[in-house]
Amino acid sequence: MLQPRHPQAAGESRLRGVDAARGLALIGMVATHIYPAVGDDGAVTPAHLLAAGRASAAFAVLAGVALALSTGRLPAPQARASTVARAVCIGTIGLALGYTHSGIAVILCYYALMFILAVPLLRAPVAALVVVTVLAFAVVPAAGLLSRDHLPPPTLADPTFGRAFTHPVNLTLEMGFTGFYPALAWLGYLCVGLAVGRLDLRSTRVAAALLAGGGTIAAAASLVSWALLRHAAGMAALESVDPVEVAGVGPLPVRSILDAGLYGSTPTNTWWWLAVDTPHSSTPVDLLHTGAAAVALLGFVLLLSRLLPPLMLIPLVAVGSMTLTLYCTHVIVMSASFLPADPTPSFLLQAAVALTVATAWRASGARGPAEAIVAAATRGTRQLV
């Protein structure tokens, strides 16, 4: 493995790369929230072709990387306690955002549950992380297909304090298993990030391996899905019931599902649904493709951070350093009525404001407001342990 010639600069490059990748993921999520999945011409919009499913998965993988970096040098009790504190803060913010009625499936409460599930894995060997990832990506989707008909259908409404107090069991079941971002399946993303975060991200070879390996696996997953659906009996089985019932949504045309995506889980009428890689289907191939694409994205941006002058990445790095604040702001703004009706001006406006404000805020040397709250909570919790 190559050793960096300038360790301090390489370490800064590593952090810049992680933050810049997080910034790209946030901008991708914003795009998918603003642009429709399918345009007026009936074609899938470029924003969804590029980012749907991948942006949120990248956020989860990068959250695992951040957990590995932030807890790796802490004593195990402090690492566990600070992760729980982080989850409580993020979950509380998510419950509050549930009242905004933004039209966005707010992900923060799901992330909070993923962090809680990841606590026992913070010091797990890589082999254990691989096993958990396989279980999350393969066994959980299969178990979901078998069991969803016997479980309460998901509401697909955002978690709120009210739902947490009045229907805690159903809400936990939805966030963990049947909802838009099922935490039991998405735990695999965090495990991938935890494993990647233990690598020497200062190394050019490691960054190149992440790009090449992640890209290859992502392409292979899509190829497997295509082969199963187009050259096996998959597509015929899917189209045998059309439209098909989607839990929490109702009947949807099969072609619409394959083009525009799902809501966290598949229909249950045939096992062939596990072969689709449509966004937010949480199938084995979807989880593998999006998780690997996130790894490739990180590798690509890490390489860029070593090759480009630091000034060129400052706006993306700034956005990535305060994604929680900017995500919350985006959700609140999307609930307002003053945005342009045309998605392109709306996206450009929000992206430009995010890049500008984040760059100015970073120049001040302060954390983002939401990040400061989480940092204070985790720091205080560590001091109590």
N, C-alpha and C positions, 0 to 999 in steps of 0.2 A: 504494500500500500504506500502511495506517495505521501511523504511528510511535507507539510507546507513550509516554504522558506521563511515566512514571516508569521509565526503562530498567532500573534495578536490580530494582525490584519485578516488572517484566514478565519479566526474565530468570529470576528465582526462580519466577515463575508457570509459565514454560515447563518448567523442570526438574521442578516439582511435577506438572505435567500428564503428562509422560513417565513419571515414577515411579508416579503414580496409575494410569495406563493399564496399566503393567506389573503393578501390584498386582491390578487387576481380572483381567488375563489369568491370573495365578497362581491366583487363587481359582476362576476358571472351569476351569482344568486340574484342580484338586483335586476339583471337583464331578464332572467327567467320569470321574475315577478311582474315585470312591466310588459314584456312582449307576449302576445298570445302564442299558444303552442302551434296553432295552425293559422296561416294568413288567409286573406280574402281569396287568394287563388287556390286554396285547398292544400297548399304545400306547407310542410313543417318550416317554421321560421328559423333563420340562421342562429338566433340566440338559443333556441331550444335544441337545435342540432348539436351545437357546441357545448352547451352548459347544463342542459336539463339533466338532473340526476348526478352529474359529475361534480358540479360546484358544491352542492351540499355534502357529497361524499368526501370531497377534498377537505372541506372544513373539518369533518370528523377525523379523517386520517391525520391532518395537521394538528388537531387537538391532542391526539395521541403522541405526536412528536413533541408538542409543547409540554405535555405531562412528563415525558421522559426527561426532557431537558431541565424542567423546573424542579423535579423531585429526585433526580438521579443522585445528587450529592447530599440529600437530606437523610438523617436517620429514619429508619422505616416508620416508626410511630408518627413522626412529624410529616412524612410524605403522605401517609394515609389521612391524617387529620386535616392537612391543608387541602387535599383533594376533596374531602367531604365538605369542607367550608366553601370551596369553589363551587361545588355542585349546589349547595344550598343557596348561595348568592345568585347563581345563574338561573336556578329554578324559580326563585322568588321573582326575579325580573321577568321571566317568561310568563308566570302566572298573571302578573300585572299587565303585560302586553296582550294577554288574551282578551282583554276588554276593549281593545282598539278597533275591532271589526275592520281590519285592513284588507281582508280577502287573501292574506298570506297565511299559509300553514306555519305558524311560529314554531321554530325548532328548539328553542332554548330549554324547555322542560324535558324534552326527549334527551338532549345533551346532558342535562343534569342527572337523569337516570342512568345514562351510559357511564358517566363518571363514577357514580356510586357502584355500578357493577364492575368497574375497572379497578376499584380499590384493592381487592385481593391480588390483582395481577401486576401491580407496580413493580414488584421485585421478582416476578415469575421468570424462569429461564425462557429463552427464545423458543425452545421446543414446546413448552406449555402454551406460549402465545400462539404458536402455529396450530396446536390442537384446538384451542378455543376458537381461532379464526375458522378452521374447517367446520367445527360444530355450528358456528354462527352463520356461515355462508351456505352450508349444505343441509344440515339437520334441521335447523330452525325453519327454513322455508318449507321443507317437506312436512314437518310437524304442523305448521300453520295450515297448509293445504288440507291436511287430514282433519284438523280440529275446528276450523273456523265456522263450519256449519253448525257446530254445537256450542258456540260461544256467543255472547251478546254482540250484535253488530256494532262496529265502531261508529261513533257520531261524527268523527272527523272534524269536530269543533275544537277550537283552541282550548287548551287547559286554562282554567281560571281558579281563583281562590274558592269561589262558590262550588265548582265541580269537585275540587279537592276535598271540601268538607262534607258535601252531600252525597257524593258517589265515589269515595276513595278507591274502592276495589275495582270498579269498572274503569275508572280513569287510569289506574296503574296497569290494568290489563291492556287497555288501549295503547298506552305509551310503550309498554314493553313488548307487545305481541301483534296487535291488530291495527295499530294506527298508522299515520302517514310516514313516520320514521321509526319503525319498530326497534326498540333499543336492544332487544336480545339478538336480532340479526345485525344491527349496526355496531354492536360491540366488536365485531370482527374488524371494522375500520379502526377503532381505537387500538386494538391489538397490533394491527399492521403499523400504525403510527408509533406505538411503544417500541416495537422492534426496530423500526427505521431510526428512531431517535437515539438508539444506543450505538448506531454506527458513527464512524468518524466523518461527519458531514462537512468537515474542512477539506476532505480529500477530493481532488478532481476525479479520480478513478471511481470513488464511491458515487459521486453525483452522476457520472456517465453511466454507471451500472444501474442506478435507479431509473434513469431515463430509458435506457435500452431494455432493461428487464421489465419495467412497468409497461412500457409501450408494447412490448412483445406479448405479454400476458393479456393486456387489454384487447389487442387485436385478435388474439387466439380465442378469447371468450366470445367476442362478437362473431367470429368465424364459426365456432361451434354452434352458436344459436342459429345462425343462418343455415348451416348444413342440416340441423335437426328439423327446422321448420320448412325449408324449401326442398330438401332432398330425402327426407324421411316422411313419416306420416303426420308430422306435427301440424302443419297449416290446415290440413283437411280436418283434423280433430278439433282444432280451435274453431273453425268456421262451421262445424256441425251444429253449433248452437250460437245463433247470431240474430239479434243482439244477445249478450250474455249478462247475467246478473253480477254486479260488483257490490260487495258488502259496503253498506253505508252510503252508496251512491244511487244504485238502481241499475236498470239495463243500459248497456252501452254497446255500440257497434264494435265488432272485433277490430276492424281496420282503424277506427278512432283510437282504440286502446294501443295498438301497435305503433301508431304515428305519434300520438300526443302523450302517452304515458298513463300511469295508474296512480293510486292513492295510498301506496304503501304495501299493498298485498294484491294477489291475483284472484280471479274467479276460481271456483273449486270444482268445476264440472269435469275436468280432465287433468291428468298429470302433465300433459304437454305444456301447460302454462308455465311449468318450471323451466322450460327451455327458452322463454322469451327474455330479451334483454332490454325491454322498453323501460324508460325512466320511471323510477319509484315503484317498480314491481317487486323489489326485494326477492328476486329469484336468485339461485346460485350464479347464473351467468351475469345477471345484472350487478350483483354485489361484487363479483370477481372483476368484471370489466371496470366498474367505477372506482373500486379500490385501487386497482392497478393503474388506472389513468391518473389518480391522485398522486401515486408514487412517481409516475413519469413526470407529472407537472412539477413536483418538488425537485426532481433531478434536473429538469430543464432550467428552472429558475436559479437553482444553486450554481449551475454552470454560468448562467448569465451574470450572476452576482460576482463571479470571479473574473469574468471577461470584460464587463462594462465598467466604465468609471462610476464610482459610487453615486455621484450626483444624478445620473440618469435613472436610478431606481428609487430615489428618495420619495417621490409621491406614492408609489406602490408600497414601499416599506412603511411609510407613514400610515397609510390606510390599514395595512396588516397589523400594525402595532396597536390599533384601537378599533378592532373589528366589532367588539361587543357594543361600544358606544354608537358606532355608525350603523350597525344592524338595527339597534333599537330605534335610532332616529329614522331609518328607512321605513320601518314598520309603522311608526307614528305618522310619517309623511304620507304613506300610501293610504292611510285612513282619512286623509283630508280631501277636499274637493277642488283645490286650487291648481292641481297639476295639469299640464297640457293633456288633451285627450289623445293626441297622436303619441304612440309609444316612443318613437325615436327622439323627439325633443324632450320628453319626460326622462328617458334614460340618460341622454347627454347632460341634462341639467343636474340630475342627481349624482351622476358619476363625477362631473366637474366640481360640484360643491364638495363632495366627499374628498376628492384628491386635494383640492385647495385648502379646505379647513384642516384636514389631517396633516398636511405639510406644515401649515402655520402652527398648529398645535404642537407638533413634534419639535419644531424650532424653539418653542418656549421651554422645552425640557420637561414638561409635565406629562403625566399619564393621562389617557382619556378618562373622563369622569366615571364611567362604569368600570373601567379597568382599575381605577384608584380604589373604588369601593371593594372590589374583589381582592385586590392586593392587600388592603388593610385587614380584611377579614381573614385571609389566609395567614398573614403575618401574625395577627393576634392569636389565632388558633395554634400556630406553631409554638408560640411563647408559653401557652398553657400546657403543652404536652411535655 
